[in-house]
Amino acid sequence: MSPITRESVVTLREITPENSEAIFKLSVADSQKHLVASNERSIAQAHFEEAAWFRAIYADEEPVGFAMLHDEALRAEPREPGYLVLWRFMIDERFQGMGFGWEAMQLIIAHARTRPGVKRLQTSWAQEEGNAGDFYRKLGFVPTRMDEDGEQWAALEL
C-alpha cells in the first residue's frame, strides 16, 4: 500500500462489516477526546437514529476519519426539514494537519447541496481549548447562537 500523503485522494465511503474495525480504531489526540464522541459510540447511535447519515473518510485506501450528519429528510416523517446538522466529524490524530478534514468537508458540503429542500448545514463546537471553531469558520460557517450547554452553533448557507 502506498504511503498516505497530502496528495492522497479523499473519499467518503459507507461503513461495512469489512471496514468497521478500522473505523473503530481511529481516534483523535488525547487532548481532543473530550470534544468528540468515539466512532464506536457514534456508529451505535446512528443505528438507532433514523435521520443519521454516516461515512468513513478515506485518503486513498486508508481510513483516516469519520463523519455523521443528522438529515431530517431520511425520516419517514421529517420533523423540521430544510437543514442538515454535521453531528460528528473527526480525523485520526495521525492524519490531522494533512488537509484531509478540509477535503472531506468539501465532499460533505457537496452532498448537503444534493439533499432535497436543504438550504443550510449546521454544526456546533464546545467552547474549550482545541475546539474546531476556526476550522469551521474558514469553511464559511457563521456563528448563530450559543445553546444551553455552552456549545457554539454555526450555519453554512448552501
DSSP file (Angstrom, degrees, kcal/mol; ACC not computed):
  #  RESIDUE AA STRUCTURE BP1 BP2  ACC     N-H-->O    O-->H-N    N-H-->O    O-->H-N    TCO  KAPPA ALPHA  PHI   PSI    X-CA   Y-CA   Z-CA
    1    1 A M              0   0    0      0, 0.0     3,-0.1     0, 0.0     0, 0.0   0.000 360.0 360.0 360.0 136.3    0.0    0.0    0.0
    2    2 A S        -     0   0    0      1,-0.1    59,-0.2     3,-0.0     2,-0.1  -0.359 360.0 -98.7 -69.4 149.0    1.3    3.5   -0.9
    3    3 A P        -     0   0    0      0, 0.0     2,-0.4     0, 0.0    -1,-0.1  -0.385  39.2-108.0 -67.8 148.9    2.1    5.9    1.9
    4    4 A I        +     0   0    0     -3,-0.1     2,-0.3    -2,-0.1    56,-0.0  -0.640  47.6 170.8 -78.9 129.9   -0.6    8.5    2.7
    5    5 A T    >   -     0   0    0     -2,-0.4     3,-2.1    -3,-0.0    93,-0.1  -0.806  52.1 -94.0-131.2 173.0    0.5   12.0    1.6
    6    6 A R  T 3  S+     0   0    0      1,-0.3    -2,-0.0    -2,-0.3    91,-0.0   0.738 124.9  58.8 -59.5 -22.3   -1.2   15.4    1.3
    7    7 A E  T 3  S+     0   0    0      2,-0.1    -1,-0.3    52,-0.0     3,-0.1   0.472  77.8 123.3 -87.5  -2.2   -1.9   14.5   -2.3
    8    8 A S  S <  S-     0   0    0     -3,-2.1     2,-0.4     1,-0.1    -4,-0.1  -0.280  70.8-109.6 -59.4 144.9   -3.9   11.4   -1.4
    9    9 A V        -     0   0    0     50,-0.0    51,-3.5     1,-0.0     2,-0.4  -0.656  29.9-143.4 -81.9 127.1   -7.4   11.3   -2.8
   10   10 A V  E     +A   59   0A   0     -2,-0.4     2,-0.3    49,-0.2    49,-0.2  -0.771  26.3 167.9 -94.8 132.9  -10.1   11.8   -0.1
   11   11 A T  E     -A   58   0A   0     47,-2.0    47,-2.9    -2,-0.4     2,-0.5  -0.936  32.4-128.1-136.9 160.5  -13.4   10.0   -0.4
   12   12 A L  E     -A   57   0A   0     -2,-0.3     2,-0.3    45,-0.2    45,-0.2  -0.948  33.9-178.0-108.3 131.4  -16.4    9.2    1.8
   13   13 A R  E     -A   56   0A   0     43,-2.6    43,-3.2    -2,-0.5    -2,-0.0  -0.949  30.0-102.5-133.2 150.5  -17.4    5.6    2.0
   14   14 A E        -     0   0    0     -2,-0.3     2,-0.6    41,-0.2    41,-0.1  -0.324  38.3-117.0 -63.3 150.7  -20.1    3.5    3.6
   15   15 A I        +     0   0    0     39,-0.4    -1,-0.1     3,-0.0    39,-0.1  -0.834  42.7 174.7 -94.0 126.4  -19.1    1.7    6.8
   16   16 A T     >  -     0   0    0     -2,-0.6     4,-1.8     1,-0.0     3,-0.5  -0.707  49.3 -96.9-123.8 170.3  -19.4   -2.1    6.3
   17   17 A P  T  4 S+     0   0    0      0, 0.0     4,-0.5     0, 0.0    -1,-0.0   0.842 123.3  57.0 -57.3 -31.0  -18.5   -5.2    8.3
   18   18 A E  T  4 S+     0   0    0      1,-0.2     4,-0.2     2,-0.1    -3,-0.0   0.825 119.3  25.8 -73.0 -31.4  -15.3   -5.3    6.4
   19   19 A N  T  > S+     0   0    0     -3,-0.5     4,-1.7     2,-0.1     3,-0.3   0.492  94.8  94.3-109.9  -3.2  -14.0   -1.8    7.3
   20   20 A S  H  X S+     0   0    0     -4,-1.8     4,-2.7     1,-0.2     5,-0.2   0.883  82.0  54.2 -60.9 -41.6  -15.8   -1.2   10.6
   21   21 A E  H  > S+     0   0    0     -4,-0.5     4,-1.5     1,-0.2    -1,-0.2   0.902 108.2  50.4 -60.8 -40.2  -12.9   -2.4   12.8
   22   22 A A  H  > S+     0   0    0     -3,-0.3     4,-0.6     1,-0.2    -1,-0.2   0.874 111.5  48.6 -64.8 -36.2  -10.5    0.0   11.1
   23   23 A I  H >< S+     0   0    0     -4,-1.7     3,-0.9     1,-0.2    -2,-0.2   0.890 107.6  54.9 -70.6 -39.1  -13.0    2.9   11.7
   24   24 A F  H 3< S+     0   0    0     -4,-2.7    16,-0.3     1,-0.2    15,-0.3   0.838 104.2  56.1 -60.9 -32.8  -13.4    1.9   15.3
   25   25 A K  H 3< S+     0   0    0     -4,-1.5    -1,-0.2    -5,-0.2    -2,-0.2   0.658  82.8 104.1 -77.2 -16.1   -9.7    2.2   15.8
   26   26 A L    <<  +     0   0    0     -3,-0.9    13,-0.4    -4,-0.6     2,-0.3  -0.412  49.6 170.5 -67.7 142.0   -9.5    5.8   14.6
   27   27 A S        -     0   0    0     -2,-0.1    66,-3.0    11,-0.1    67,-0.3  -0.998  31.7-124.9-153.9 147.6   -9.0    8.3   17.4
   28   28 A V        -     0   0    0     -2,-0.3    64,-0.1    64,-0.3     5,-0.1  -0.349  54.2 -73.7 -79.7 171.5   -8.3   11.9   18.0
   29   29 A A    >>  -     0   0    0      1,-0.1     3,-2.3    -2,-0.1     4,-0.9  -0.254  46.0-108.0 -62.7 154.6   -5.4   13.0   20.2
   30   30 A D  G >4 S+     0   0    0      1,-0.3     3,-0.8     2,-0.2     4,-0.4   0.862 120.5  59.4 -52.8 -38.0   -5.9   12.6   23.9
   31   31 A S  G 34 S+     0   0    0      1,-0.2    -1,-0.3     2,-0.1     3,-0.1   0.608 110.2  43.1 -69.1 -10.6   -6.2   16.4   24.3
   32   32 A Q  G X> S+     0   0    0     -3,-2.3     3,-2.5     1,-0.1     4,-0.6   0.505  83.7  95.5-109.1  -8.9   -9.3   16.3   21.9
   33   33 A K  G X< S+     0   0    0     -4,-0.9     3,-0.5    -3,-0.8    -2,-0.1   0.772  80.7  57.3 -60.7 -27.4  -11.1   13.2   23.2
   34   34 A H  G 34 S+     0   0    0     -4,-0.4    -1,-0.3     1,-0.2    -2,-0.1   0.585 103.1  57.6 -77.4  -7.5  -13.4   15.3   25.4
   35   35 A L  G <4 S+     0   0    0     -3,-2.5     2,-0.3     1,-0.2    -1,-0.2   0.635 110.8  31.5 -96.7 -16.7  -14.6   17.2   22.3
   36   36 A V  S << S-     0   0    0     -4,-0.6    -1,-0.2    -3,-0.5    -8,-0.1  -1.000  78.6-115.7-146.5 140.9  -15.9   14.4   20.2
   37   37 A A        -     0   0    0     -2,-0.3    -3,-0.0     1,-0.1    -2,-0.0  -0.317  43.8 -94.8 -69.7 156.5  -17.5   11.0   20.8
   38   38 A S     >  -     0   0    0      1,-0.1     4,-2.4   -11,-0.1     5,-0.2  -0.295  30.6-116.4 -66.2 157.4  -15.7    7.8   19.8
   39   39 A N  H  > S+     0   0    0    -13,-0.4     4,-2.7   -15,-0.3     5,-0.3   0.859 115.5  57.9 -65.1 -34.4  -16.6    6.3   16.5
   40   40 A E  H  > S+     0   0    0    -16,-0.3     4,-2.2     2,-0.2    -1,-0.2   0.946 109.3  44.1 -59.6 -47.3  -18.0    3.2   18.2
   41   41 A R  H  > S+     0   0    0      1,-0.2     4,-2.7     2,-0.2    -2,-0.2   0.924 114.0  50.5 -63.1 -44.4  -20.5    5.4   20.1
   42   42 A S  H  X S+     0   0    0     -4,-2.4     4,-2.4     1,-0.2    -2,-0.2   0.916 111.4  46.9 -61.6 -44.4  -21.3    7.4   17.0
   43   43 A I  H  X S+     0   0    0     -4,-2.7     4,-1.6     2,-0.2    -1,-0.2   0.885 111.6  51.5 -67.6 -38.2  -22.0    4.4   14.8
   44   44 A A  H  X S+     0   0    0     -4,-2.2     4,-0.5    -5,-0.3     3,-0.3   0.941 111.6  47.5 -61.8 -46.0  -24.1    2.8   17.6
   45   45 A Q  H >< S+     0   0    0     -4,-2.7     3,-1.5     1,-0.2     4,-0.4   0.904 107.7  57.1 -60.0 -40.9  -26.2    6.0   17.9
   46   46 A A  H >< S+     0   0    0     -4,-2.4     3,-1.0     1,-0.3     6,-0.3   0.847  99.8  58.0 -60.3 -34.9  -26.5    6.1   14.1
   47   47 A H  H 3< S+     0   0    0     -4,-1.6    -1,-0.3    -3,-0.3    -2,-0.2   0.646 111.8  41.7 -72.9 -12.4  -28.1    2.6   14.0
   48   48 A F  T << S+     0   0    0     -3,-1.5     2,-0.6    -4,-0.5    -1,-0.2   0.315 101.6  79.0-112.7   6.5  -30.8    3.8   16.3
   49   49 A E    X   -     0   0    0     -3,-1.0     3,-2.0    -4,-0.4    -1,-0.1  -0.944  61.4-159.3-121.7 111.2  -31.4    7.2   14.7
   50   50 A E  T 3  S+     0   0    0     -2,-0.6    -1,-0.1     1,-0.3    -4,-0.0   0.769  92.7  54.4 -57.2 -29.3  -33.5    7.2   11.5
   51   51 A A  T 3  S+     0   0    0     23,-0.1    20,-3.7    22,-0.0     2,-0.4   0.334  82.7 116.0 -91.3   7.2  -32.1   10.6   10.5
   52   52 A A  E <   + B   0  70A   0     -3,-2.0     2,-0.4    -6,-0.3    18,-0.2  -0.629  37.1 179.8 -85.1 133.6  -28.4    9.6   10.7
   53   53 A W  E     + B   0  69A   0     16,-2.3    16,-3.5    -2,-0.4     2,-0.3  -0.996  16.3 175.1-126.0 121.6  -26.2    9.5    7.6
   54   54 A F  E     + B   0  68A   0     -2,-0.4   -39,-0.4    14,-0.2     2,-0.3  -0.970   9.8 176.4-138.0 148.6  -22.6    8.4    8.3
   55   55 A R  E     - B   0  67A   0     12,-2.6    12,-2.5    -2,-0.3     2,-0.3  -0.985  29.4-118.1-146.8 151.9  -19.5    7.7    6.4
   56   56 A A  E     -AB  13  66A   0    -43,-3.2   -43,-2.6    -2,-0.3     2,-0.6  -0.686  29.7-133.1 -83.1 145.6  -15.8    6.8    6.8
   57   57 A I  E     -AB  12  65A   0      8,-2.7     7,-3.4    -2,-0.3     8,-1.6  -0.912  27.1-168.9-101.7 125.4  -13.4    9.3    5.5
   58   58 A Y  E     -AB  11  63A   0    -47,-2.9   -47,-2.0    -2,-0.6     2,-0.5  -0.876  22.2-157.2-115.2 146.8  -10.6    7.7    3.4
   59   59 A A  E >  S-AB  10  62A   0      3,-2.7     3,-2.3    -2,-0.3     2,-0.3  -0.986  80.5 -45.2-115.9 114.3   -7.3    9.0    2.0
   60   60 A D  T 3  S-     0   0    0    -51,-3.5   -49,-0.1    -2,-0.5   -56,-0.0  -0.488 125.6 -26.2  53.4-120.6   -6.6    6.7   -0.9
   61   61 A E  T 3  S+     0   0    0     -2,-0.3    -1,-0.3   -59,-0.2   -57,-0.0   0.201 119.5  97.4-105.1  16.0   -7.3    3.3    0.5
   62   62 A E  E <  S-B   59   0A   0     -3,-2.3    -3,-2.7   -40,-0.0     2,-0.3  -0.908  73.3-128.5-109.0 124.5   -6.6    4.2    4.2
   63   63 A P  E     +B   58   0A   0      0, 0.0    -5,-0.3     0, 0.0     3,-0.1  -0.558  36.6 163.5 -68.6 130.3   -9.4    5.1    6.6
   64   64 A V  E     -     0   0A   0     -7,-3.4    28,-3.2    -2,-0.3     2,-0.3   0.471  54.0  -8.4-126.5  -8.0   -8.5    8.5    8.2
   65   65 A G  E     -BC  57  91A   0     -8,-1.6    -8,-2.7    26,-0.3     2,-0.3  -0.960  54.0-118.6-171.7-173.1  -11.7    9.8    9.8
   66   66 A F  E     -BC  56  90A   0     24,-2.2    24,-2.5    -2,-0.3     2,-0.3  -0.996  16.7-173.0-148.4 142.4  -15.4    9.7   10.3
   67   67 A A  E     -BC  55  89A   0    -12,-2.5   -12,-2.6    -2,-0.3     2,-0.4  -0.996   0.7-174.4-139.1 145.5  -18.4   12.0    9.6
   68   68 A M  E     -BC  54  88A   0     20,-2.7    20,-2.0    -2,-0.3    19,-1.9  -0.989   4.7-164.8-142.9 132.3  -22.0   11.8   10.6
   69   69 A L  E     -BC  53  86A   0    -16,-3.5   -16,-2.3    -2,-0.4     2,-0.6  -0.829  19.9-135.9-110.5 151.2  -24.9   14.1    9.6
   70   70 A H  E     -BC  52  85A   0     15,-2.7    15,-1.9    -2,-0.3     2,-0.5  -0.958  30.2-179.0-101.2 115.6  -28.4   14.5   11.0
   71   71 A D  E >   - C   0  84A   0    -20,-3.7     3,-2.3    -2,-0.6     4,-0.3  -0.897  19.4-166.7-124.9  99.2  -30.6   14.6    7.9
   72   72 A E  G >  S+     0   0    0     11,-0.6     3,-1.8    -2,-0.5    -1,-0.1   0.789  85.2  70.9 -55.3 -29.9  -34.3   15.0    8.7
   73   73 A A  G 3  S+     0   0    0      1,-0.3    -1,-0.3    10,-0.2   -22,-0.0   0.678  88.0  65.0 -64.5 -15.4  -35.2   14.0    5.1
   74   74 A L  G <  S+     0   0    0     -3,-2.3    -1,-0.3   -23,-0.1    -2,-0.2   0.670  83.5  95.2 -79.6 -16.6  -34.2   10.5    5.9
   75   75 A R  S <  S-     0   0    0     -3,-1.8   -24,-0.0    -4,-0.3   -26,-0.0  -0.431  82.3-128.0 -72.6 148.4  -37.0   10.1    8.4
   76   76 A A  S    S+     0   0    0      1,-0.3    -1,-0.1    -2,-0.1    -3,-0.0   0.877 110.7  23.8 -59.6 -37.1  -40.3    8.6    7.2
   77   77 A E  S    S-     0   0    0     -5,-0.0    -1,-0.3    -3,-0.0    -3,-0.1  -0.799  91.7-143.7-130.8  89.4  -42.0   11.7    8.6
   78   78 A P        -     0   0    0      0, 0.0    -5,-0.1     0, 0.0    -6,-0.1  -0.237   6.6-159.1 -56.1 137.4  -39.5   14.6    8.7
   79   79 A R  S    S+     0   0    0      1,-0.2    -6,-0.0    -7,-0.1    -7,-0.0   0.887  80.6   1.0 -85.4 -43.1  -40.0   16.8   11.8
   80   80 A E  S    S-     0   0    0      3,-0.1     3,-0.3     0, 0.0    -1,-0.2  -0.613  78.9-171.6-149.2  80.3  -38.3   20.0   10.6
   81   81 A P        +     0   0    0      0, 0.0    36,-0.1     0, 0.0     3,-0.1  -0.138  51.5  76.3 -71.2 169.6  -36.8   19.8    7.1
   82   82 A G  S    S+     0   0    0     34,-0.3    37,-2.5     1,-0.2    38,-0.8   0.316  88.4  51.3 114.9  -6.7  -34.6   22.4    5.5
   83   83 A Y  E     - d   0 120A   0     -3,-0.3   -11,-0.6    35,-0.2     2,-0.3  -0.981  58.7-143.4-152.7 162.5  -31.3   21.8    7.1
   84   84 A L  E     -Cd  71 121A   0     36,-2.0    38,-2.9    -2,-0.3     2,-0.5  -0.906  16.2-143.2-120.6 154.8  -28.6   19.2    7.9
   85   85 A V  E     -Cd  70 122A   0    -15,-1.9   -15,-2.7    -2,-0.3     2,-1.2  -0.987  13.1-136.1-120.2 126.2  -26.5   19.1   11.0
   86   86 A L  E     +C   69   0A   0     36,-3.7    38,-0.5    -2,-0.5   -17,-0.2  -0.714  33.5 176.2 -74.6 102.5  -22.9   17.9   11.0
   87   87 A W  E     +     0   0A   0    -19,-1.9     2,-0.3    -2,-1.2   -18,-0.2   0.884  59.0   9.7 -84.2 -43.3  -23.3   15.8   14.1
   88   88 A R  E     +C   68   0A   0    -20,-2.0   -20,-2.7    -3,-0.2     2,-0.3  -0.996  61.0 167.0-140.4 144.9  -19.9   14.2   14.3
   89   89 A F  E     +C   67   0A   0     -2,-0.3     2,-0.3   -22,-0.2   -22,-0.2  -0.904   9.8 158.0-157.6 127.2  -16.6   14.8   12.4
   90   90 A M  E     -C   66   0A   0    -24,-2.5   -24,-2.2    -2,-0.3     2,-0.4  -0.997  25.0-157.1-151.4 149.0  -13.2   13.6   13.2
   91   91 A I  E     -C   65   0A   0     -2,-0.3   -26,-0.3   -26,-0.2     5,-0.1  -0.995  40.9-104.3-121.4 133.1   -9.8   12.9   11.6
   92   92 A D    >>  -     0   0    0    -28,-3.2     3,-2.2    -2,-0.4     4,-0.6  -0.222  30.3-116.4 -55.8 142.8   -7.5   10.4   13.3
   93   93 A E  G >4 S+     0   0    0    -66,-3.0     3,-0.6     1,-0.3    -1,-0.1   0.788 113.4  60.7 -54.9 -30.5   -4.6   12.1   15.2
   94   94 A R  G 34 S+     0   0    0    -67,-0.3    -1,-0.3     1,-0.2    -2,-0.1   0.720 111.9  38.4 -69.2 -19.6   -2.1   10.5   12.8
   95   95 A F  G X4 S+     0   0    0     -3,-2.2     3,-1.1   -31,-0.2     5,-0.5   0.340  84.3 120.7-116.5   4.9   -3.6   12.3    9.8
   96   96 A Q  T << S+     0   0    0     -4,-0.6    -4,-0.0    -3,-0.6    -3,-0.0  -0.410  72.3  30.1 -68.7 147.9   -4.5   15.7   11.2
   97   97 A G  T 3  S+     0   0    0     -2,-0.1    -1,-0.2     1,-0.0   -91,-0.1   0.534  91.4 100.1  82.6   7.3   -2.9   18.7    9.5
   98   98 A M  S <  S-     0   0    0     -3,-1.1    -2,-0.1   -93,-0.1    -1,-0.0   0.391  98.1-107.3-104.0   1.8   -2.7   17.0    6.1
   99   99 A G  S  > S+     0   0    0     -4,-0.1     4,-2.2   -92,-0.0     5,-0.2   0.455  86.3 120.1  89.5   0.6   -5.8   18.6    4.6
  100  100 A F  H  > S+     0   0    0     -5,-0.5     4,-2.6     1,-0.2     5,-0.2   0.864  73.0  52.9 -69.9 -34.5   -8.0   15.6    4.8
  101  101 A G  H  > S+     0   0    0     -6,-0.2     4,-2.3     2,-0.2    -1,-0.2   0.922 110.3  48.1 -63.6 -43.6  -10.5   17.3    7.1
  102  102 A W  H  > S+     0   0    0      2,-0.2     4,-1.8     1,-0.2    -2,-0.2   0.933 114.0  46.1 -61.8 -47.3  -10.9   20.2    4.6
  103  103 A E  H  X S+     0   0    0     -4,-2.2     4,-1.6     1,-0.2    -2,-0.2   0.900 111.9  51.2 -64.4 -41.2  -11.3   17.9    1.6
  104  104 A A  H  X S+     0   0    0     -4,-2.6     4,-2.3     1,-0.2    -1,-0.2   0.900 108.1  52.7 -63.7 -39.8  -13.8   15.7    3.5
  105  105 A M  H  X S+     0   0    0     -4,-2.3     4,-2.9     1,-0.2    -1,-0.2   0.858 104.3  56.0 -65.1 -33.9  -15.8   18.8    4.4
  106  106 A Q  H  X S+     0   0    0     -4,-1.8     4,-2.1     2,-0.2    -1,-0.2   0.907 109.9  46.5 -62.4 -39.2  -15.9   19.8    0.7
  107  107 A L  H  X S+     0   0    0     -4,-1.6     4,-2.3     2,-0.2    -2,-0.2   0.889 112.6  49.4 -68.5 -39.5  -17.4   16.4   -0.1
  108  108 A I  H  X S+     0   0    0     -4,-2.3     4,-2.8     2,-0.2    -2,-0.2   0.915 111.5  48.9 -66.1 -43.1  -19.9   16.7    2.8
  109  109 A I  H  X S+     0   0    0     -4,-2.9     4,-1.9     2,-0.2    -2,-0.2   0.909 111.0  50.4 -62.9 -41.7  -20.9   20.2    1.7
  110  110 A A  H  X S+     0   0    0     -4,-2.1     4,-0.5    -5,-0.2    -2,-0.2   0.912 111.4  48.7 -62.3 -42.0  -21.4   18.9   -1.9
  111  111 A H  H >X S+     0   0    0     -4,-2.3     3,-1.6     1,-0.2     4,-0.6   0.925 107.9  54.9 -61.6 -44.6  -23.5   16.1   -0.5
  112  112 A A  H >< S+     0   0    0     -4,-2.8     3,-1.3     1,-0.3    -1,-0.2   0.873 101.6  58.2 -57.6 -38.0  -25.6   18.6    1.5
  113  113 A R  H 3< S+     0   0    0     -4,-1.9    -1,-0.3     1,-0.3    -2,-0.2   0.675 102.0  55.8 -68.5 -16.1  -26.3   20.6   -1.6
  114  114 A T  H << S+     0   0    0     -3,-1.6    -1,-0.3    -4,-0.5    -2,-0.2   0.583  83.0 104.8 -89.2 -10.9  -27.9   17.4   -3.2
  115  115 A R  S X< S-     0   0    0     -3,-1.3     3,-1.6    -4,-0.6     2,-0.1  -0.538  82.7-105.4 -78.4 132.7  -30.4   16.9   -0.4
  116  116 A P  T 3  S-     0   0    0      0, 0.0   -34,-0.3     0, 0.0    -1,-0.1  -0.313  96.0  -4.1 -61.8 128.7  -33.9   18.0   -1.3
  117  117 A G  T 3  S+     0   0    0      1,-0.2     2,-0.5   -36,-0.1    -2,-0.0   0.445  91.6 141.6  75.0  -0.1  -35.1   21.2    0.3
  118  118 A V    <   +     0   0    0     -3,-1.6    -1,-0.2    -6,-0.2   -35,-0.2  -0.637  17.6 166.6 -82.7 126.0  -31.9   21.7    2.3
  119  119 A K        +     0   0    0    -37,-2.5    39,-2.8    -2,-0.5     2,-0.3   0.549  60.7  25.3-113.5 -14.1  -30.8   25.3    2.5
  120  120 A R  E     -dE  83 157A   0    -38,-0.8   -36,-2.0    37,-0.3     2,-0.5  -0.998  57.0-141.9-152.8 153.9  -28.1   25.2    5.2
  121  121 A L  E     -dE  84 156A   0     35,-2.4    35,-2.9    -2,-0.3     2,-0.3  -0.970  26.8-165.9-113.3 128.0  -25.7   23.0    7.0
  122  122 A Q  E     +dE  85 155A   0    -38,-2.9   -36,-3.7    -2,-0.5     2,-0.3  -0.797  13.4 163.9-113.7 155.8  -25.3   23.5   10.7
  123  123 A T  E     - E   0 154A   0     31,-2.1    31,-2.5    -2,-0.3     2,-0.3  -0.942  16.5-149.7-154.0 175.1  -22.7   22.4   13.3
  124  124 A S  E     - E   0 153A   0    -38,-0.5     2,-0.3    -2,-0.3    29,-0.2  -0.970   4.7-164.3-146.6 162.1  -21.6   23.2   16.8
  125  125 A W  E     - E   0 152A   0     27,-1.8    27,-2.8    -2,-0.3     2,-0.1  -0.994  28.3-105.8-147.5 150.9  -18.5   23.1   18.9
  126  126 A A  E     - E   0 151A   0     -2,-0.3     2,-1.6    25,-0.2     7,-0.2  -0.435  30.5-121.1 -71.9 147.8  -17.6   23.3   22.6
  127  127 A Q  S    S+     0   0    0     23,-0.6     2,-0.3    -2,-0.1    -1,-0.1  -0.432  75.5 113.4 -88.0  61.1  -16.1   26.5   23.8
  128  128 A E  S >  S-     0   0    0     -2,-1.6     3,-1.6     1,-0.0    -2,-0.0  -0.901  78.3 -79.2-130.8 158.3  -13.0   24.7   25.1
  129  129 A E  T 3  S+     0   0    0     -2,-0.3    -3,-0.0     1,-0.3    -1,-0.0  -0.283 116.0  27.7 -57.1 137.9   -9.4   24.8   24.1
  130  130 A G  T 3  S+     0   0    0      1,-0.2    -1,-0.3    -3,-0.0   -95,-0.1   0.495  86.5 148.3  89.1   4.4   -8.7   22.7   21.0
  131  131 A N    <   -     0   0    0     -3,-1.6     3,-0.3     1,-0.1    -1,-0.2  -0.151  55.9-120.5 -69.5 170.0  -12.2   23.1   19.5
  132  132 A A  S  > S+     0   0    0      1,-0.2     4,-2.3     2,-0.1     5,-0.2   0.180  75.6 115.9 -97.1  16.5  -12.8   23.2   15.8
  133  133 A G  H  > S+     0   0    0     -7,-0.2     4,-2.5     1,-0.2     5,-0.2   0.898  76.3  48.2 -55.0 -47.3  -14.3   26.6   15.6
  134  134 A D  H  > S+     0   0    0     -3,-0.3     4,-2.3     1,-0.2    -1,-0.2   0.901 110.1  53.8 -62.1 -39.8  -11.6   28.2   13.5
  135  135 A F  H  > S+     0   0    0      1,-0.2     4,-1.2     2,-0.2    -1,-0.2   0.940 111.7  44.1 -57.7 -49.3  -11.7   25.3   11.1
  136  136 A Y  H  X>S+     0   0    0     -4,-2.3     5,-2.3     1,-0.2     4,-0.5   0.885 110.9  53.8 -67.4 -38.5  -15.5   25.7   10.6
  137  137 A R  H ><5S+     0   0    0     -4,-2.5     3,-1.4     1,-0.2    -1,-0.2   0.912 105.9  53.6 -61.2 -41.3  -15.3   29.5   10.2
  138  138 A K  H 3<5S+     0   0    0     -4,-2.3    -1,-0.2     1,-0.3    -2,-0.2   0.802 104.5  56.1 -63.7 -28.0  -12.7   29.1    7.5
  139  139 A L  H 3<5S-     0   0    0     -4,-1.2    -1,-0.3    -3,-0.2    -2,-0.2   0.600 129.6 -97.6 -77.5 -11.2  -15.1   26.8    5.7
  140  140 A G  T <<5S+     0   0    0     -3,-1.4    17,-0.3    -4,-0.5    -3,-0.2   0.456  72.2 148.4 108.7   2.8  -17.7   29.6    5.8
  141  141 A F      < -     0   0    0     -5,-2.3    -1,-0.3    15,-0.1    15,-0.2  -0.509  33.9-151.4 -70.1 137.6  -19.8   28.6    8.8
  142  142 A V  E     -F  155   0A   0     13,-2.8    13,-2.2    -2,-0.2    -1,-0.0  -0.950  20.6-113.4-113.6 124.4  -21.2   31.7   10.6
  143  143 A P  E     +F  154   0A   0      0, 0.0    11,-0.3     0, 0.0     3,-0.1  -0.286  38.6 171.6 -55.6 137.3  -21.8   31.5   14.3
  144  144 A T  E     -     0   0A   0      9,-3.1     2,-0.3     1,-0.4    10,-0.2   0.714  52.6 -18.4-119.4 -38.4  -25.6   31.8   15.0
  145  145 A R  E     -F  153   0A   0      8,-1.1     8,-3.3     6,-0.0     2,-0.5  -0.988  50.5-118.3-165.4 162.9  -26.3   31.1   18.7
  146  146 A M  E     -F  152   0A   0     -2,-0.3     6,-0.2     6,-0.2     2,-0.1  -0.952  35.3-141.2-108.4 130.9  -25.0   29.6   21.9
  147  147 A D    >   -     0   0    0      4,-2.6     3,-2.0    -2,-0.5     6,-0.0  -0.291  30.8 -93.3 -88.4 178.7  -27.0   26.8   23.3
  148  148 A E  T 3  S+     0   0    0      1,-0.3    -1,-0.1     2,-0.1    -2,-0.0   0.681 124.8  55.5 -65.6 -18.4  -27.9   26.0   26.9
  149  149 A D  T 3  S-     0   0    0      2,-0.1    -1,-0.3   -23,-0.0     3,-0.1   0.380 121.4-104.6 -93.3   3.2  -24.8   23.7   27.2
  150  150 A G  S <  S+     0   0    0     -3,-2.0   -23,-0.6     1,-0.3     2,-0.3   0.627  71.9 146.4  83.9  13.7  -22.4   26.4   26.1
  151  151 A E  E     -E  126   0A   0    -25,-0.2    -4,-2.6   -24,-0.1     2,-0.6  -0.673  47.6-130.4 -83.8 137.1  -22.0   25.0   22.6
  152  152 A Q  E     -EF 125 146A   0    -27,-2.8   -27,-1.8    -2,-0.3     2,-0.3  -0.778  22.5-155.4 -85.4 123.0  -21.4   27.5   19.8
  153  153 A W  E     +EF 124 145A   0     -8,-3.3    -9,-3.1    -2,-0.6    -8,-1.1  -0.766  15.0 177.8 -98.1 147.0  -23.8   26.8   16.8
  154  154 A A  E     -EF 123 143A   0    -31,-2.5   -31,-2.1    -2,-0.3     2,-0.4  -0.974  12.7-150.1-145.8 156.6  -22.9   27.9   13.3
  155  155 A A  E     -EF 122 142A   0    -13,-2.2   -13,-2.8    -2,-0.3     2,-0.5  -0.966   6.5-154.1-132.9 146.9  -24.5   27.6    9.9
  156  156 A L  E     -E  121   0A   0    -35,-2.9   -35,-2.4    -2,-0.4     2,-0.3  -0.980  23.1-136.9-116.5 116.1  -23.3   27.4    6.3
  157  157 A E  E      E  120   0A   0     -2,-0.5   -37,-0.3   -17,-0.3   -38,-0.0  -0.570 360.0 360.0 -73.6 133.7  -25.8   28.7    3.8
  158  158 A L              0   0    0    -39,-2.8   -38,-0.2    -2,-0.3    -1,-0.1   0.418 360.0 360.0 -98.0 360.0  -25.9   26.3    0.8
